[in-house]
Amino acid sequence: MKDKVTLTITSLLSILFFTFHWVDEIARGMETGGVPGLGGVLILVVWLTGTLVLADRRSGYVIMLLGSIFGLGVLVLHMRGAGLVGGRIANSSGIFFWVWTLIALGVTSTFSIIPSARGLWGLQRGQPRS
């Protein structure tokens, strides 16, 4: 039971931090906010469905694991090149919020990998879900 609740909470937090970070990038003009951005909405809908609707199923664990890896990937991509606060973001206002959401997303996503992998492992071994 504890792993399931932990995974749900951390996955929902990752989704929340991802949306905050994404919206902040759209507001700054770093990401497009038009029709091409609907791909991000689809990713969030699938991730949310895996977290809330499919939580006890293999497909839910897989979606949450992939979403967690994707959330960690956002942090890794932003730390490449000019670094976390280099490039276009360095001299803009609101840098604290942008960095905070990025780090919070990275932490919660990385942590979510553990209970989602444990849930998949438990299903594979035929153990009851916890």
Stockholm file with secondary structure:
# STOCKHOLM 1.0

chainA/1-130         MKDKVTLTITSLLSILFFTFHWVDEIARGMETGGVPGLGGVLILVVWLTGTLVLADRRSGYVIMLLGSIFGLGVLVLHMRGAGLVGGRIANSSGIFFWVWTLIALGVTSTFSIIPSARGLWGLQRGQPRS
#=GR chainA/1-130 SS CHHHHHHHHHHHHHHHHHHHHHHHHHHHTSSCCSGGGHHHHHHHHHHHHHHHTSTTSHHHHHHHHHHHHHHHHHHHHHHSTTCTTCGGGTTSTTHHHHHHHHHHHHHHHHHHHHHHHHHHHHHHTTCCCC
#=GC SS_cons         CHHHHHHHHHHHHHHHHHHHHHHHHHHHTSSCCSGGGHHHHHHHHHHHHHHHTSTTSHHHHHHHHHHHHHHHHHHHHHHSTTCTTCGGGTTSTTHHHHHHHHHHHHHHHHHHHHHHHHHHHHHHTTCCCC
//
